[in-house]
């Protein structure tokens, strides 16, 4: 198929990113600007989906479901592996789309996000043939039964901007591997990255209508999203994004009795105990806080350090940041709006008594660019918005505690529960503490950012419910049906 979108090296603002509906690239009359975080200027335009486009996406997905649901697992596996190969061969080009749109360093987009997306795709492909039911024994003599696992039908994935290839792949590929058809609503900040996912699937030979990808500006997002959730042909919703938006989507799903998988925000803590390898802990905490400019749901927001080593640990953090500042460019957040929000969080915290251990207090952070100095804050308490609100930027707080129980209590004091870390040389102690942490994942002696295909991924409390990845991720896209008969 010949692409209508120019190469990533052509930065002409006349480029328009289309939708994918019924196997075709669709250009509508309405478009919106996509602003590059790197240049803080328009990099291209994107087609804005209308209600008519959303209707067609749902209806074509339903039509395609009738035949796609009958395909054999081996065929789905073969097709998904072809998609993985296409993504692999185009990784430098596609990673550049992500870097241009949301400002990610190429080391993140090409060598972290893209490989993880491809690994997930291969893993999901391999799981297509593992779907099976069971044959329980009926309690009544002369009666038998069987339990089937079946696809829902048309699913709807609402996916974010911060790692588009990972989130787009896991939503779309899991739906397809389990026999569903799907619609992705791409983030308005990274539409070209999601277009590239659609391109890879269709180049691999995906039948028309099985995967549809739409996008729209924020002003239309609620209308389009609610319309698709409400549509009677749509059977299951999955959302990855902020807790605030997740509440609205869950409310709409509940109103229409639609099951939903919610992977929401985090306020993730790293606990550093006095017996930890402080050098290892410091490097893991810095990476966990500042990779992708801290714009990862699993990013480390809080450092909780036993006070006997707190001063030494903070000095190691500072020394590492100073040593790396000459070699590494400043991280970029996704927009000047995001930068302004971070500035406000820092200014408020400082005005209420917090101090800057390293980085920015928000006052000198100009909105002319989207770069942001990695920042460590001390003295942040429950009176400050930064205490509870997910920063989603290169900002981390550090708090001292007396002992292990205090550390657990502080880690659990947040309403979120997505990911956590514990640093200790005593594995038994680490495991005992991990059991007490209210979180979907706990990582001992490694950073809070950890996502791999074999591990179920999701949160508790305000971080959502349900799981992506592994067997549990496949189950999220399947309906259980019991059938009985007289022998």
N, C-alpha and C positions, 0 to 999 in steps of 0.2 A: 504494500500500500504506500502510495506517495504521501508524504506528510505535507500539510499546508502551513506548518510552523517552521520558521527559519532556524538555522543553526544557532547554538548558544553564543557564538562569536559575533553574531550580528545583533547589536544592541539597539537597532532602530525601534522607536516606539510605535511604529506602524504594525508591528507583529501583534496578531490577535490569537490567543489560545482558545481553541474550540472546546465544546463539550463532547462527550462520547455517548451517543444514544443509538441503540439498535445497530451497533457495529459501525456507525458512521460518525465522522467529525461534523459537528453541527455549529454553524456560526449564526448567532441571532442578531437582531437589530440593536439590542442593548449591550453595552460593554462597560467595564469598569477598569480603572487604572490599577496596575500592580506596581508598588513602589519598592525598589531594591533597597535593602538595608545597607548594602555596601556603599552605594552612591547617594542614598537618600533622594533619589529621583525616579521617575517612571521608567521601568525597564521594558514593559510591554503591557498590552491590554488583555483582558480575558472576557469571554462571552458570559453574559449574565443570563442564567436560566430563568425562564418564565414558568408560570403555573402550567401552561400548555406543554413546555418541555418536561416538567416533572411528571405530568400525566402520561406523556408518551414513554418516559423512562420506566414508569411503573408497569404500564400495560405491555410494553415489549418484554420486560423482565418476566411477567406472568406467562406470556406466550412462549417464551424460550424455556421456561421451567418445565413445561410439559414434556419436552424432549430431553433437556439436560438432565433432569432427575432420573431418566432411564439409562443414562450412559453408565458404562462399567467403571469401577474404580481404577482399573489399569489404564483406561483412556484418560481419565482425569489426571492420574499421576504423570503420564507421558506428556500431556499438555502443560502442566505446571512446571515440569522440568525444562521444557522448551522455553517457557517464560523466564525461568531462572538463568538459562544460558544467554538469552537476549539481554537481560539486565546486566549480566556479567560483562558481556562484550561492549555494552554501552555505558558502563559505570562512570568513566571520566566525564562524558558528556552530560549524563543525567545528574551526576553530583554537582556539576557546575550550575545547573538550573537551581538546585536547592541553595547553593552558596549565594547565587545572585539574588534570589527572592528573599531569603530570610537571614542572610549574612553569616552563615556558618562557615568557619574555616574549612578549607578543602580537606584538611587532615581529618575533620569530623565527618563531612558529607561523603567523601570518597572512600575513606579508610575505616570508618566506624559505622555509619548509617547504612551505606550500600551493602557492605559485606553481611551485616546482621539481617537486612531484608532478604538477601539471597539465601542465607542459611535458613531463615524461617520458611521461605518458599519451598526449599528442598525438603525440609522436615515435614511440612504440611503435606506435600506431594506423597511422601512415603507413608503417611498415616491414612490416606484415602482407602487403602485396602484393609485397614484394621477395623473398620466399622462393622459391628456385628451385634446381634441381639442375644437372646437367651431362651432356654426351654425349661421353664419351671415345672414342677410337678403339681398338678391340680389336687385339691383335697378330696374332690368327689370322684368316686370310682366311675370309670367309663368316660372320663372327660380329659382332654389334653389342651395345652395352650402353648403359645409362642409369643415372645416379646420382640417386636421389631424396633429398629432405629431408622427413622425417616427424616428427610429434610423438611424444614418449615414451609418453604416456597420462596417468596420474594422477601429478601432481607434488606435492611437499610443501615448503612454504616456512615456515621458522622465522624469525620477524622480531622485532626489538627495539623498545624503547620510546622511544629518544631522538629519532627523526624518523619517527613511525609512518606518516604519509601517504606519504612518499617510499619507505620500505622496503616497505610493503604494496602500493603501486601497482606498483613496478618488478617485484616478485616475481609478483604476480597477473596484471598486464597482459601481461607478457612471455610467461608460460605460456599465457594465453588467445589472444594474437595468433598464436602458433605452433601452435594447434590442440590444445593440452593442456587438461585440466581440472586443478583444483588445490585443495589444502587449505592454509590459512594457520593456523599456530599463533601467535596473538597474544601479545604480552607481557602478563603479568598486571598490569603497572603502567599500561598504556594500553589496556584492552579496549574502552572506548567509542570511542576514535579508530578502532580497527580495525572495530568494529561500523558506524561511519559509512561506511567504505569499502564494506562489504558492502551497506549501504543504497543507496549511490549506484549500484552495479552492478545491483542488482535493480530499482531504479526505472527504470534505463535499458532494462530488458527482458531482462536476461541469463536464459537458460533455467535451470531448476531443476538443481541439482547441479553446475553448471559451476564455481562458486566456493563453497567452504565455509570458514567461519571459526570456530575454536574457541579457547578459553582455559581456563586452569586455574591454581590456586595453585602456588607453587614446590614444595610437598611432593608434587605429583602430576606435575610436569613431565617428569621422567625416564621415568616409566612410560608416560605418554601418547606422548611423543616416540619412545621405543624401539618401542612397539607399532606406530605408523604406519610408521616406517622398515622394520620387519620385515615388514609386511604385503605379501604377494606381488603385490598389485595396484598398489602404489606403485613407480614406476619411476625417479624422479629427485628428489633433495633439494637445496634451496638453503638456506643458513644465513647470516644476518648477525648478528654479535654478538662476544662476547669470544673471545679465543684459547683460554682455559681450557675454556669450554664447547664451542668448536669442535673441540677435540681429542677430546672425548667423542663428539660427533656423528659426526666422521670415523671414529672407531674402530668405531662401530656400523654406519656405512655400509660400511666395509671388510669387516666380519664378514659382512654380507649381500650383498656385491658390488653395492652400489647406487652409481651415479655421483653425485657431489655437487659443488656450487659453494659455495665457502667465502669469504666476505668478512669478515675478522676484524679484530682490533685494530691499533693503530699506536702507535709511539713516534716521532712525526714531528719532523724537524729543520728549522729555518730557518737557513740560513747567511747571515751578513751580512758581506760583504767590505769592505775599507777604501775602495773606490771607489763604494760604494753611496750612493744618496740616502737618508740616514739618517732623514729625516722620513717618507718613503714607507715605508721598511722598518719603522719603529716602528709606524705605524698598521696595517700589514698583519699584523705579528707580534702586536700586541695583539688585533686582531680574530680572528686565527687561534687564539689561545690562549683567548679568553674568550667568544666567541659561544656561545650556548646553554649557558653555564656550563662551557665546555670539554668538554661531553658529546657530542662528535662524534668518530668514529673518525679523521677527518683532522685533528683539532685539533693545534696546535703544542705539543709537549711540551718541546722543547729549542731554545734559542737559542744558536747557535754563532757567535761574533763574533770577527773579527780583532782582536787586542789593541791595535792602533794606534788604533782607534776605539771600543773597548769602553766606556771610561769615559763618553764623550760619548753613545753610544747608550743606555746604561743611564739616564743622566740624562734623556734625551728620553722614554724609557718612563715613568719616574717622574712627570715633569711632566705627561705626557698623562693618566696615571691619576688624579693629584691634580685636574687641571682637570676631568675628567669625573665625578668622584665626587659632586659636588653635584647634577649633572643626571640621573644614572642610578641606578636602584635596584641594590642588590647582587644579583648573580646567585644563582639558587636551584639547588641540586643536587636530584636526584630524590627523595632520602629521607634521613632521619636516619642510616640505615645507611651510605649513601654518604658523608655528611659525617663520620661517625666514622672511616671508612676513610681519608679524606683527612687528618684530624687525626693519625691514627697515622703515616701516611707522613711528614708534616712533623715531628712530634715526634721520630721516629727519626732523620731526617736532621739535625736541629738537635743532637740528643744526640751525633751522631758527627762534628760539626764544621762542618756547613753553616750558612749564615747567611741571614737573611731580608732581601733587598734591598728588598722592598715587600710588605706584606700581613700574613699570619697565620703564626704559628709553631705553630698547632694548640692551644695551651694555653687561649686565651680564646674559642674558637669553640664556643659553647653548642649543645647538641643540641635545645634547645627549638624552634628554627626550622631551616629548611633553607638559609638564606642563607649565602653563603661569600664572604669578601673575596678578590678577585683577588690572587694571590700570585706573586711572582718570587723564586726561590731561587738563591743563589750557593754555590759550593764543594761542589756535589754530586758525589760520585765513585762509582766502581764498587763500593765497600763498602756502599753504601746501597741500600735497596729502590727508592727513587725513581729511581735511575739507570736501571734496566731496566724497571720496572713502569709500564704505561700508567696515568697518573693519572686520566684521565676525569673531570676537574673543572677548575676555574679556577686551575690551578697550572702554572707553567712554570719551567724551570731555565735559567740563563744560564752559558755557559762561554766562556773566552777561548782562542784558538789563535793560533799564530804565522803560519801561512800557509795556502794553499789546500789543499795535500795533507793537512795536519793536520785541516782542517775536514772533508774527505771521509772520512778515516779515522774521525773521531769520529762522524760521521753514520752510517756503516756499521757502527759497533761494536755497535749494537743488533740484537737478533734479529728485529725487525720490518722491514717494508718496504712501507708503504702510500702515503705522500705525503711530499713534501719541498718546500722552497722555497730559492731562491738569490737574493740581492739584490746586483746589480752593474750598473754603467752599461755594461759591456762585454758585449754579447750573445754574441760569439764565445766569450769566457771562460765565460759562463754555460752555453752549450750544451756546451762541453767538460767542464765539471764535472758537468752533468746526466747525461752518459753514464757517469760513474763512480759515481753514486749508485745504491745497490741499493734501488730503490723502484718501485712500480707507476706512480707519477706524480711529476713534478718540475715546479714552477711557478717561472718566472723573473720576479722583481719582482712577485709577488702571493702571497697567503697560501696556506698548505697546504690550507685548506678550499676545494676546487674540485670541483664535480660538475655536469656538464651532459649532456644526453641524447646529444649527438654523440660524446662521449669515452668510450672503454672505461674501466670503473672496477673496480679490484681490486688485490690486492697480491702480493708475493713473500715468501719466507721465512715467518716466523710470522704474517704478515698474510693468508695464505690463497692460493687459486689460483682460476683461472677469472675471468670478467669479466661484469659487468652492463653495460647500456647499449650503444647503437649496434649495428652488425652482429654484433660478437662476442657481445653479450648475447643476441641472437636465436639464434645458433648453439648457445649453451649449452642451449637447450630443444628441440633438434632432433637426431634420429638420422639418420645417413647409411646408405642402403641401396643396394647395387649390384645391378643386374639385367642378365643377359646372355641372348642368344638367337641361334639360328642363322637367318641370313637366308633 
